Amino acid sequence: MAITREILNQIKIDFYTGADTQIFDIPIDDPFWEWFMNNANHYLPCHACDALYPVGQNMAGNCFGNSQRFSVREGIEYCEGFVRVRNSFIFHGFNLFDDCVLDCTIHSNQRHFIDDRGRLPIDYYGVVIPNNRYEDNITGDNINNPINLEHEIYNYFLDTL
């Protein structure tokens, strides 16, 4: 189900007033935003899966690479979009299992995230990115390599046009 224009407008406000534009610079009137609104879904965290993430297993700030590797390793879906924390949105990569969020980056760095943001995310909005877009970059030793990988959402959007 698509997200609302109200949610999209809040995401855009937070995106352009925060540091996310350093990662993903896109004009405010780009057709990407309409595409995102129509293709993104709302997801909630899977709290029952917290034990999957030992503290420090995944590096804070490397959500795209952490989640892409986790997706390939576990055979689950990968999503890119935004996470809401304390009524502000942050550009983020995360995983899905049965439409429930598994956030390997945040869960293995909970204390760091709470210290930085004041609490853990409550809502996730994202688009599923097919594994075949990035899995060739995650082979052999790379499956456990902690360096971050690039986000895929804008290129995925361009390929859907």
VMD Tcl script that builds the backbone (N, CA, C; Angstrom):
set m [mol new atoms 483]
animate dup $m
set s [atomselect $m all]
$s set {name element resname resid chain x y z} {
  {N N MET 1 A 0.837 -1.177 0.000}
  {CA C MET 1 A 0.000 0.000 0.000}
  {C C MET 1 A 0.881 1.238 0.000}
  {N N ALA 2 A 0.551 2.192 -0.835}
  {CA C ALA 2 A 1.327 3.426 -0.954}
  {C C ALA 2 A 1.241 4.250 0.335}
  {N N ILE 3 A 2.230 5.092 0.537}
  {CA C ILE 3 A 2.217 5.962 1.712}
  {C C ILE 3 A 1.410 7.222 1.387}
  {N N THR 4 A 1.049 7.969 2.388}
  {CA C THR 4 A 0.247 9.176 2.185}
  {C C THR 4 A 1.128 10.358 1.779}
  {N N ARG 5 A 0.494 11.342 1.180}
  {CA C ARG 5 A 1.211 12.563 0.817}
  {C C ARG 5 A 1.710 13.273 2.077}
  {N N GLU 6 A 0.953 13.190 3.144}
  {CA C GLU 6 A 1.375 13.806 4.410}
  {C C GLU 6 A 2.695 13.210 4.895}
  {N N ILE 7 A 2.798 11.874 4.861}
  {CA C ILE 7 A 4.046 11.210 5.262}
  {C C ILE 7 A 5.167 11.619 4.306}
  {N N LEU 8 A 4.904 11.600 3.002}
  {CA C LEU 8 A 5.924 11.992 2.023}
  {C C LEU 8 A 6.412 13.413 2.286}
  {N N ASN 9 A 5.504 14.342 2.546}
  {CA C ASN 9 A 5.908 15.728 2.798}
  {C C ASN 9 A 6.787 15.839 4.035}
  {N N GLN 10 A 6.476 15.076 5.086}
  {CA C GLN 10 A 7.319 15.100 6.286}
  {C C GLN 10 A 8.695 14.502 6.000}
  {N N ILE 11 A 8.721 13.409 5.233}
  {CA C ILE 11 A 10.001 12.805 4.842}
  {C C ILE 11 A 10.841 13.824 4.084}
  {N N LYS 12 A 10.234 14.519 3.130}
  {CA C LYS 12 A 10.973 15.497 2.325}
  {C C LYS 12 A 11.484 16.658 3.179}
  {N N ILE 13 A 10.672 17.155 4.104}
  {CA C ILE 13 A 11.114 18.243 4.989}
  {C C ILE 13 A 12.332 17.797 5.791}
  {N N ASP 14 A 12.243 16.617 6.393}
  {CA C ASP 14 A 13.356 16.114 7.210}
  {C C ASP 14 A 14.581 15.828 6.349}
  {N N PHE 15 A 14.349 15.318 5.154}
  {CA C PHE 15 A 15.448 15.006 4.246}
  {C C PHE 15 A 16.226 16.265 3.866}
  {N N TYR 16 A 15.527 17.312 3.483}
  {CA C TYR 16 A 16.204 18.521 3.019}
  {C C TYR 16 A 16.719 19.418 4.136}
  {N N THR 17 A 16.272 19.195 5.366}
  {CA C THR 17 A 16.792 19.990 6.481}
  {C C THR 17 A 17.831 19.222 7.290}
  {N N GLY 18 A 18.071 17.955 6.938}
  {CA C GLY 18 A 19.034 17.135 7.665}
  {C C GLY 18 A 20.261 16.824 6.837}
  {N N ALA 19 A 21.051 15.900 7.340}
  {CA C ALA 19 A 22.322 15.548 6.698}
  {C C ALA 19 A 22.178 14.505 5.597}
  {N N ASP 20 A 20.984 13.943 5.404}
  {CA C ASP 20 A 20.815 12.881 4.416}
  {C C ASP 20 A 21.122 13.332 2.994}
  {N N THR 21 A 20.993 14.623 2.716}
  {CA C THR 21 A 21.302 15.110 1.368}
  {C C THR 21 A 22.775 14.950 1.027}
  {N N GLN 22 A 23.624 14.729 2.024}
  {CA C GLN 22 A 25.037 14.465 1.754}
  {C C GLN 22 A 25.228 13.063 1.192}
  {N N ILE 23 A 24.292 12.166 1.465}
  {CA C ILE 23 A 24.354 10.787 0.983}
  {C C ILE 23 A 23.620 10.653 -0.341}
  {N N PHE 24 A 22.541 11.370 -0.491}
  {CA C PHE 24 A 21.581 11.144 -1.560}
  {C C PHE 24 A 21.011 12.495 -1.980}
  {N N ASP 25 A 21.699 13.200 -2.851}
  {CA C ASP 25 A 21.294 14.543 -3.248}
  {C C ASP 25 A 20.338 14.464 -4.434}
  {N N ILE 26 A 19.110 14.903 -4.235}
  {CA C ILE 26 A 18.081 14.826 -5.263}
  {C C ILE 26 A 17.208 16.072 -5.182}
  {N N PRO 27 A 16.871 16.680 -6.317}
  {CA C PRO 27 A 16.034 17.887 -6.299}
  {C C PRO 27 A 14.663 17.628 -5.671}
  {N N ILE 28 A 14.121 18.624 -5.017}
  {CA C ILE 28 A 12.852 18.484 -4.310}
  {C C ILE 28 A 11.688 18.186 -5.250}
  {N N ASP 29 A 11.781 18.590 -6.505}
  {CA C ASP 29 A 10.692 18.353 -7.461}
  {C C ASP 29 A 10.966 17.166 -8.385}
  {N N ASP 30 A 11.975 16.373 -8.078}
  {CA C ASP 30 A 12.310 15.203 -8.890}
  {C C ASP 30 A 11.147 14.201 -8.869}
  {N N PRO 31 A 10.836 13.548 -10.001}
  {CA C PRO 31 A 9.763 12.548 -10.042}
  {C C PRO 31 A 9.990 11.364 -9.096}
  {N N PHE 32 A 11.216 11.220 -8.614}
  {CA C PHE 32 A 11.494 10.153 -7.655}
  {C C PHE 32 A 10.526 10.197 -6.490}
  {N N TRP 33 A 10.224 11.379 -5.967}
  {CA C TRP 33 A 9.410 11.489 -4.760}
  {C C TRP 33 A 7.994 10.957 -4.981}
  {N N GLU 34 A 7.419 11.254 -6.119}
  {CA C GLU 34 A 6.080 10.735 -6.436}
  {C C GLU 34 A 6.141 9.207 -6.562}
  {N N TRP 35 A 7.190 8.713 -7.223}
  {CA C TRP 35 A 7.386 7.269 -7.359}
  {C C TRP 35 A 7.519 6.625 -5.987}
  {N N PHE 36 A 8.317 7.245 -5.105}
  {CA C PHE 36 A 8.500 6.697 -3.762}
  {C C PHE 36 A 7.162 6.636 -3.028}
  {N N MET 37 A 6.385 7.707 -3.088}
  {CA C MET 37 A 5.087 7.732 -2.409}
  {C C MET 37 A 4.195 6.591 -2.906}
  {N N ASN 38 A 4.218 6.323 -4.195}
  {CA C ASN 38 A 3.347 5.298 -4.777}
  {C C ASN 38 A 3.865 3.870 -4.616}
  {N N ASN 39 A 5.141 3.708 -4.320}
  {CA C ASN 39 A 5.736 2.367 -4.253}
  {C C ASN 39 A 6.213 1.949 -2.870}
  {N N ALA 40 A 6.347 2.885 -1.964}
  {CA C ALA 40 A 6.813 2.556 -0.614}
  {C C ALA 40 A 5.666 2.014 0.227}
  {N N ASN 41 A 6.022 1.194 1.180}
  {CA C ASN 41 A 5.070 0.658 2.149}
  {C C ASN 41 A 5.514 1.004 3.557}
  {N N HIS 42 A 4.573 0.920 4.469}
  {CA C HIS 42 A 4.838 1.152 5.885}
  {C C HIS 42 A 5.071 -0.192 6.560}
  {N N TYR 43 A 6.137 -0.284 7.355}
  {CA C TYR 43 A 6.483 -1.515 8.055}
  {C C TYR 43 A 6.773 -1.207 9.519}
  {N N LEU 44 A 6.631 -2.237 10.343}
  {CA C LEU 44 A 6.919 -2.118 11.770}
  {C C LEU 44 A 8.050 -3.071 12.152}
  {N N PRO 45 A 8.799 -2.740 13.210}
  {CA C PRO 45 A 9.909 -3.611 13.638}
  {C C PRO 45 A 9.426 -4.965 14.160}
  {N N CYS 46 A 10.261 -5.990 13.989}
  {CA C CYS 46 A 10.018 -7.334 14.542}
  {C C CYS 46 A 10.810 -7.433 15.836}
  {N N HIS 47 A 10.202 -7.138 16.942}
  {CA C HIS 47 A 10.936 -7.150 18.210}
  {C C HIS 47 A 11.339 -8.545 18.646}
  {N N ALA 48 A 10.634 -9.562 18.181}
  {CA C ALA 48 A 10.956 -10.932 18.571}
  {C C ALA 48 A 12.277 -11.412 17.975}
  {N N CYS 49 A 12.841 -10.676 17.027}
  {CA C CYS 49 A 14.057 -11.114 16.343}
  {C C CYS 49 A 15.317 -10.424 16.859}
  {N N ASP 50 A 15.215 -9.672 17.931}
  {CA C ASP 50 A 16.362 -8.914 18.429}
  {C C ASP 50 A 17.577 -9.786 18.718}
  {N N ALA 51 A 17.385 -11.036 19.084}
  {CA C ALA 51 A 18.499 -11.920 19.450}
  {C C ALA 51 A 19.380 -12.274 18.258}
  {N N LEU 52 A 18.927 -11.985 17.034}
  {CA C LEU 52 A 19.720 -12.293 15.846}
  {C C LEU 52 A 20.955 -11.410 15.701}
  {N N TYR 53 A 21.011 -10.312 16.430}
  {CA C TYR 53 A 22.036 -9.307 16.206}
  {C C TYR 53 A 22.926 -9.118 17.424}
  {N N PRO 54 A 24.037 -9.808 17.492}
  {CA C PRO 54 A 24.963 -9.560 18.602}
  {C C PRO 54 A 25.446 -8.105 18.589}
  {N N VAL 55 A 25.658 -7.556 19.757}
  {CA C VAL 55 A 26.107 -6.167 19.859}
  {C C VAL 55 A 27.379 -5.980 19.053}
  {N N GLY 56 A 27.400 -4.958 18.210}
  {CA C GLY 56 A 28.580 -4.616 17.425}
  {C C GLY 56 A 28.814 -5.476 16.202}
  {N N GLN 57 A 27.932 -6.420 15.893}
  {CA C GLN 57 A 28.136 -7.280 14.721}
  {C C GLN 57 A 28.119 -6.472 13.426}
  {N N ASN 58 A 27.273 -5.465 13.361}
  {CA C ASN 58 A 27.168 -4.605 12.185}
  {C C ASN 58 A 27.544 -3.186 12.575}
  {N N MET 59 A 28.263 -2.504 11.695}
  {CA C MET 59 A 28.761 -1.166 12.014}
  {C C MET 59 A 27.663 -0.117 11.932}
  {N N ALA 60 A 27.599 0.736 12.942}
  {CA C ALA 60 A 26.681 1.874 12.912}
  {C C ALA 60 A 27.061 2.759 11.731}
  {N N GLY 61 A 26.059 3.307 11.060}
  {CA C GLY 61 A 26.308 4.179 9.920}
  {C C GLY 61 A 26.489 3.443 8.603}
  {N N ASN 62 A 26.460 2.124 8.620}
  {CA C ASN 62 A 26.635 1.327 7.397}
  {C C ASN 62 A 25.364 0.540 7.076}
  {N N CYS 63 A 24.226 1.170 7.205}
  {CA C CYS 63 A 22.963 0.449 7.078}
  {C C CYS 63 A 22.775 -0.200 5.711}
  {N N PHE 64 A 23.216 0.445 4.637}
  {CA C PHE 64 A 23.007 -0.130 3.303}
  {C C PHE 64 A 23.827 -1.409 3.139}
  {N N GLY 65 A 25.103 -1.347 3.436}
  {CA C GLY 65 A 25.958 -2.527 3.324}
  {C C GLY 65 A 25.581 -3.623 4.298}
  {N N ASN 66 A 25.319 -3.244 5.564}
  {CA C ASN 66 A 24.916 -4.239 6.563}
  {C C ASN 66 A 23.667 -4.987 6.104}
  {N N SER 67 A 22.672 -4.245 5.652}
  {CA C SER 67 A 21.389 -4.852 5.285}
  {C C SER 67 A 21.465 -5.620 3.974}
  {N N GLN 68 A 22.255 -5.145 3.032}
  {CA C GLN 68 A 22.424 -5.884 1.777}
  {C C GLN 68 A 23.111 -7.223 2.048}
  {N N ARG 69 A 24.162 -7.210 2.855}
  {CA C ARG 69 A 24.851 -8.459 3.196}
  {C C ARG 69 A 23.928 -9.408 3.963}
  {N N PHE 70 A 23.157 -8.869 4.902}
  {CA C PHE 70 A 22.233 -9.678 5.681}
  {C C PHE 70 A 21.182 -10.308 4.763}
  {N N SER 71 A 20.720 -9.557 3.773}
  {CA C SER 71 A 19.731 -10.053 2.820}
  {C C SER 71 A 20.268 -11.230 2.019}
  {N N VAL 72 A 21.494 -11.096 1.520}
  {CA C VAL 72 A 22.111 -12.170 0.732}
  {C C VAL 72 A 22.386 -13.377 1.622}
  {N N ARG 73 A 22.948 -13.137 2.797}
  {CA C ARG 73 A 23.315 -14.224 3.714}
  {C C ARG 73 A 22.090 -15.005 4.187}
  {N N GLU 74 A 20.976 -14.295 4.484}
  {CA C GLU 74 A 19.803 -14.945 5.063}
  {C C GLU 74 A 18.695 -15.232 4.047}
  {N N GLY 75 A 18.850 -14.737 2.808}
  {CA C GLY 75 A 17.837 -14.969 1.782}
  {C C GLY 75 A 16.524 -14.253 2.054}
  {N N ILE 76 A 16.616 -13.045 2.614}
  {CA C ILE 76 A 15.409 -12.264 2.904}
  {C C ILE 76 A 15.421 -10.974 2.086}
  {N N GLU 77 A 14.333 -10.222 2.144}
  {CA C GLU 77 A 14.203 -9.007 1.342}
  {C C GLU 77 A 14.993 -7.842 1.933}
  {N N TYR 78 A 15.400 -6.957 1.033}
  {CA C TYR 78 A 16.128 -5.733 1.392}
  {C C TYR 78 A 15.274 -4.548 0.965}
  {N N CYS 79 A 15.214 -3.550 1.812}
  {CA C CYS 79 A 14.399 -2.360 1.567}
  {C C CYS 79 A 15.248 -1.111 1.768}
  {N N GLU 80 A 14.930 -0.090 1.000}
  {CA C GLU 80 A 15.519 1.237 1.233}
  {C C GLU 80 A 14.400 2.249 1.309}
  {N N GLY 81 A 14.598 3.200 2.197}
  {CA C GLY 81 A 13.603 4.245 2.375}
  {C C GLY 81 A 13.965 5.098 3.568}
  {N N PHE 82 A 13.013 5.226 4.475}
  {CA C PHE 82 A 13.184 6.122 5.615}
  {C C PHE 82 A 12.630 5.479 6.876}
  {N N VAL 83 A 13.273 5.781 7.981}
  {CA C VAL 83 A 12.839 5.303 9.282}
  {C C VAL 83 A 12.465 6.524 10.122}
  {N N ARG 84 A 11.372 6.387 10.883}
  {CA C ARG 84 A 10.934 7.498 11.732}
  {C C ARG 84 A 11.388 7.251 13.166}
  {N N VAL 85 A 12.084 8.254 13.701}
  {CA C VAL 85 A 12.519 8.227 15.091}
  {C C VAL 85 A 12.173 9.581 15.700}
  {N N ARG 86 A 11.370 9.555 16.744}
  {CA C ARG 86 A 10.974 10.797 17.425}
  {C C ARG 86 A 10.445 11.838 16.442}
  {N N ASN 87 A 9.578 11.404 15.548}
  {CA C ASN 87 A 8.911 12.271 14.576}
  {C C ASN 87 A 9.840 12.933 13.573}
  {N N SER 88 A 10.984 12.345 13.328}
  {CA C SER 88 A 11.816 12.794 12.210}
  {C C SER 88 A 12.254 11.564 11.420}
  {N N PHE 89 A 12.461 11.774 10.126}
  {CA C PHE 89 A 12.786 10.682 9.214}
  {C C PHE 89 A 14.253 10.706 8.809}
  {N N ILE 90 A 14.840 9.499 8.703}
  {CA C ILE 90 A 16.248 9.320 8.344}
  {C C ILE 90 A 16.308 8.343 7.175}
  {N N PHE 91 A 17.106 8.659 6.158}
  {CA C PHE 91 A 17.321 7.763 5.020}
  {C C PHE 91 A 17.988 6.498 5.545}
  {N N HIS 92 A 17.464 5.311 5.141}
  {CA C HIS 92 A 17.906 4.087 5.813}
  {C C HIS 92 A 17.700 2.857 4.949}
  {N N GLY 93 A 18.568 1.848 5.134}
  {CA C GLY 93 A 18.419 0.529 4.531}
  {C C GLY 93 A 18.117 -0.480 5.623}
  {N N PHE 94 A 17.188 -1.405 5.346}
  {CA C PHE 94 A 16.780 -2.394 6.342}
  {C C PHE 94 A 16.268 -3.644 5.634}
  {N N ASN 95 A 15.966 -4.681 6.395}
  {CA C ASN 95 A 15.503 -5.948 5.831}
  {C C ASN 95 A 14.067 -6.240 6.243}
  {N N LEU 96 A 13.441 -7.126 5.470}
  {CA C LEU 96 A 12.075 -7.557 5.755}
  {C C LEU 96 A 12.000 -9.071 5.807}
  {N N PHE 97 A 11.196 -9.552 6.732}
  {CA C PHE 97 A 10.864 -10.962 6.793}
  {C C PHE 97 A 9.374 -11.034 7.110}
  {N N ASP 98 A 8.585 -11.567 6.186}
  {CA C ASP 98 A 7.126 -11.595 6.332}
  {C C ASP 98 A 6.548 -10.215 6.630}
  {N N ASP 99 A 6.984 -9.202 5.871}
  {CA C ASP 99 A 6.519 -7.819 6.013}
  {C C ASP 99 A 6.801 -7.208 7.384}
  {N N CYS 100 A 7.783 -7.722 8.061}
  {CA C CYS 100 A 8.182 -7.218 9.370}
  {C C CYS 100 A 9.665 -6.841 9.280}
  {N N VAL 101 A 10.036 -5.704 9.857}
  {CA C VAL 101 A 11.397 -5.179 9.734}
  {C C VAL 101 A 12.380 -5.909 10.636}
  {N N LEU 102 A 13.481 -6.338 10.018}
  {CA C LEU 102 A 14.654 -6.826 10.735}
  {C C LEU 102 A 15.738 -5.797 10.456}
  {N N ASP 103 A 16.113 -5.035 11.462}
  {CA C ASP 103 A 17.077 -3.953 11.257}
  {C C ASP 103 A 18.405 -4.331 11.900}
  {N N CYS 104 A 19.243 -5.000 11.123}
  {CA C CYS 104 A 20.500 -5.524 11.655}
  {C C CYS 104 A 21.451 -4.420 12.114}
  {N N THR 105 A 21.394 -3.249 11.511}
  {CA C THR 105 A 22.289 -2.154 11.910}
  {C C THR 105 A 21.887 -1.589 13.261}
  {N N ILE 106 A 20.630 -1.233 13.382}
  {CA C ILE 106 A 20.175 -0.616 14.632}
  {C C ILE 106 A 20.190 -1.614 15.778}
  {N N HIS 107 A 19.751 -2.845 15.537}
  {CA C HIS 107 A 19.693 -3.801 16.637}
  {C C HIS 107 A 21.059 -4.242 17.138}
  {N N SER 108 A 22.071 -4.201 16.305}
  {CA C SER 108 A 23.392 -4.562 16.824}
  {C C SER 108 A 24.127 -3.340 17.379}
  {N N ASN 109 A 23.482 -2.175 17.314}
  {CA C ASN 109 A 24.062 -0.930 17.846}
  {C C ASN 109 A 23.002 -0.126 18.598}
  {N N GLN 110 A 22.153 -0.794 19.348}
  {CA C GLN 110 A 21.034 -0.103 20.004}
  {C C GLN 110 A 21.489 1.027 20.914}
  {N N ARG 111 A 22.478 0.775 21.742}
  {CA C ARG 111 A 22.925 1.805 22.685}
  {C C ARG 111 A 23.432 3.032 21.935}
  {N N HIS 112 A 24.204 2.827 20.882}
  {CA C HIS 112 A 24.712 3.935 20.068}
  {C C HIS 112 A 23.551 4.728 19.481}
  {N N PHE 113 A 22.559 4.033 18.947}
  {CA C PHE 113 A 21.431 4.702 18.309}
  {C C PHE 113 A 20.591 5.463 19.330}
  {N N ILE 114 A 20.357 4.860 20.484}
  {CA C ILE 114 A 19.573 5.543 21.523}
  {C C ILE 114 A 20.327 6.766 22.022}
  {N N ASP 115 A 21.641 6.648 22.209}
  {CA C ASP 115 A 22.431 7.799 22.652}
  {C C ASP 115 A 22.382 8.925 21.626}
  {N N ASP 116 A 22.401 8.575 20.346}
  {CA C ASP 116 A 22.414 9.562 19.272}
  {C C ASP 116 A 21.035 10.143 18.991}
  {N N ARG 117 A 19.999 9.312 18.982}
  {CA C ARG 117 A 18.652 9.726 18.568}
  {C C ARG 117 A 17.625 9.760 19.691}
  {N N GLY 118 A 17.958 9.228 20.852}
  {CA C GLY 118 A 17.042 9.275 21.976}
  {C C GLY 118 A 16.108 8.092 22.094}
  {N N ARG 119 A 15.937 7.335 21.036}
  {CA C ARG 119 A 15.097 6.135 21.072}
  {C C ARG 119 A 15.300 5.337 19.797}
  {N N LEU 120 A 14.722 4.144 19.753}
  {CA C LEU 120 A 14.798 3.300 18.565}
  {C C LEU 120 A 13.671 3.668 17.599}
  {N N PRO 121 A 13.813 3.320 16.326}
  {CA C PRO 121 A 12.780 3.634 15.331}
  {C C PRO 121 A 11.437 2.984 15.666}
  {N N ILE 122 A 10.371 3.672 15.259}
  {CA C ILE 122 A 9.026 3.151 15.489}
  {C C ILE 122 A 8.316 2.803 14.178}
  {N N ASP 123 A 8.705 3.426 13.085}
  {CA C ASP 123 A 8.070 3.192 11.789}
  {C C ASP 123 A 9.120 3.182 10.690}
  {N N TYR 124 A 8.903 2.327 9.707}
  {CA C TYR 124 A 9.774 2.226 8.549}
  {C C TYR 124 A 8.922 2.393 7.294}
  {N N TYR 125 A 9.440 3.147 6.327}
  {CA C TYR 125 A 8.768 3.347 5.042}
  {C C TYR 125 A 9.794 3.056 3.958}
  {N N GLY 126 A 9.517 2.084 3.105}
  {CA C GLY 126 A 10.530 1.737 2.122}
  {C C GLY 126 A 10.006 0.964 0.939}
  {N N VAL 127 A 10.909 0.795 -0.029}
  {CA C VAL 127 A 10.667 0.064 -1.265}
  {C C VAL 127 A 11.598 -1.147 -1.261}
  {N N VAL 128 A 11.049 -2.312 -1.575}
  {CA C VAL 128 A 11.866 -3.524 -1.673}
  {C C VAL 128 A 12.758 -3.405 -2.906}
  {N N ILE 129 A 14.050 -3.614 -2.705}
  {CA C ILE 129 A 15.034 -3.587 -3.789}
  {C C ILE 129 A 15.410 -5.044 -4.078}
  {N N PRO 130 A 15.213 -5.507 -5.303}
  {CA C PRO 130 A 15.541 -6.913 -5.611}
  {C C PRO 130 A 17.013 -7.235 -5.339}
  {N N ASN 131 A 17.248 -8.396 -4.752}
  {CA C ASN 131 A 18.610 -8.812 -4.397}
  {C C ASN 131 A 19.553 -8.852 -5.592}
  {N N ASN 132 A 19.047 -9.136 -6.785}
  {CA C ASN 132 A 19.940 -9.247 -7.947}
  {C C ASN 132 A 20.580 -7.917 -8.336}
  {N N ARG 133 A 20.146 -6.809 -7.764}
  {CA C ARG 133 A 20.733 -5.501 -8.061}
  {C C ARG 133 A 22.091 -5.308 -7.381}
  {N N TYR 134 A 22.341 -6.038 -6.294}
  {CA C TYR 134 A 23.570 -5.806 -5.528}
  {C C TYR 134 A 24.295 -7.083 -5.124}
  {N N GLU 135 A 23.677 -8.251 -5.281}
  {CA C GLU 135 A 24.287 -9.472 -4.756}
  {C C GLU 135 A 25.608 -9.832 -5.423}
  {N N ASP 136 A 25.854 -9.374 -6.641}
  {CA C ASP 136 A 27.148 -9.639 -7.283}
  {C C ASP 136 A 28.297 -8.940 -6.557}
  {N N ASN 137 A 27.999 -7.870 -5.810}
  {CA C ASN 137 A 29.015 -7.156 -5.027}
  {C C ASN 137 A 29.295 -7.833 -3.693}
  {N N ILE 138 A 28.496 -8.847 -3.347}
  {CA C ILE 138 A 28.608 -9.502 -2.050}
  {C C ILE 138 A 28.906 -10.979 -2.283}
  {N N THR 139 A 30.165 -11.271 -2.487}
  {CA C THR 139 A 30.575 -12.652 -2.727}
  {C C THR 139 A 31.780 -12.988 -1.865}
  {N N GLY 140 A 31.962 -14.246 -1.575}
  {CA C GLY 140 A 33.143 -14.693 -0.835}
  {C C GLY 140 A 33.387 -13.908 0.432}
  {N N ASP 141 A 34.568 -13.269 0.496}
  {CA C ASP 141 A 34.949 -12.507 1.685}
  {C C ASP 141 A 34.081 -11.274 1.897}
  {N N ASN 142 A 33.469 -10.739 0.843}
  {CA C ASN 142 A 32.648 -9.535 0.970}
  {C C ASN 142 A 31.392 -9.749 1.801}
  {N N ILE 143 A 30.953 -10.983 1.951}
  {CA C ILE 143 A 29.716 -11.221 2.691}
  {C C ILE 143 A 29.849 -10.819 4.156}
  {N N ASN 144 A 31.062 -10.783 4.668}
  {CA C ASN 144 A 31.286 -10.345 6.045}
  {C C ASN 144 A 32.115 -9.069 6.132}
  {N N ASN 145 A 32.345 -8.415 5.010}
  {CA C ASN 145 A 33.142 -7.193 4.977}
  {C C ASN 145 A 32.321 -6.027 5.529}
  {N N PRO 146 A 32.812 -5.329 6.545}
  {CA C PRO 146 A 32.014 -4.279 7.184}
  {C C PRO 146 A 31.944 -2.956 6.424}
  {N N ILE 147 A 32.637 -2.814 5.299}
  {CA C ILE 147 A 32.556 -1.528 4.607}
  {C C ILE 147 A 31.160 -1.342 4.029}
  {N N ASN 148 A 30.741 -0.091 3.952}
  {CA C ASN 148 A 29.396 0.190 3.470}
  {C C ASN 148 A 29.316 0.039 1.963}
  {N N LEU 149 A 28.151 -0.339 1.494}
  {CA C LEU 149 A 27.858 -0.413 0.070}
  {C C LEU 149 A 26.923 0.739 -0.268}
  {N N GLU 150 A 26.829 1.063 -1.532}
  {CA C GLU 150 A 25.989 2.184 -1.963}
  {C C GLU 150 A 24.508 1.855 -1.853}
  {N N HIS 151 A 23.708 2.884 -1.634}
  {CA C HIS 151 A 22.262 2.707 -1.696}
  {C C HIS 151 A 21.869 2.458 -3.147}
  {N N GLU 152 A 20.753 1.807 -3.358}
  {CA C GLU 152 A 20.313 1.397 -4.694}
  {C C GLU 152 A 19.011 2.046 -5.125}
  {N N ILE 153 A 18.321 2.743 -4.256}
  {CA C ILE 153 A 16.950 3.136 -4.527}
  {C C ILE 153 A 16.788 4.069 -5.729}
  {N N TYR 154 A 17.684 5.024 -5.898}
  {CA C TYR 154 A 17.501 5.956 -7.012}
  {C C TYR 154 A 17.752 5.263 -8.353}
  {N N ASN 155 A 18.755 4.440 -8.431}
  {CA C ASN 155 A 19.002 3.697 -9.675}
  {C C ASN 155 A 17.865 2.724 -9.959}
  {N N TYR 156 A 17.311 2.133 -8.911}
  {CA C TYR 156 A 16.160 1.247 -9.085}
  {C C TYR 156 A 14.975 2.037 -9.644}
  {N N PHE 157 A 14.741 3.220 -9.096}
  {CA C PHE 157 A 13.690 4.102 -9.610}
  {C C PHE 157 A 13.908 4.398 -11.094}
  {N N LEU 158 A 15.136 4.770 -11.468}
  {CA C LEU 158 A 15.416 5.093 -12.876}
  {C C LEU 158 A 15.151 3.892 -13.788}
  {N N ASP 159 A 15.471 2.692 -13.312}
  {CA C ASP 159 A 15.253 1.496 -14.113}
  {C C ASP 159 A 13.774 1.147 -14.288}
  {N N THR 160 A 12.909 1.702 -13.430}
  {CA C THR 160 A 11.481 1.414 -13.541}
  {C C THR 160 A 10.768 2.364 -14.504}
  {N N LEU 161 A 11.474 3.399 -14.960}
  {CA C LEU 161 A 10.830 4.385 -15.859}
  {C C LEU 161 A 10.637 3.831 -17.242}
}
mol reanalyze $m
mol bondsrecalc $m
mol representation Tube
mol addrep $m
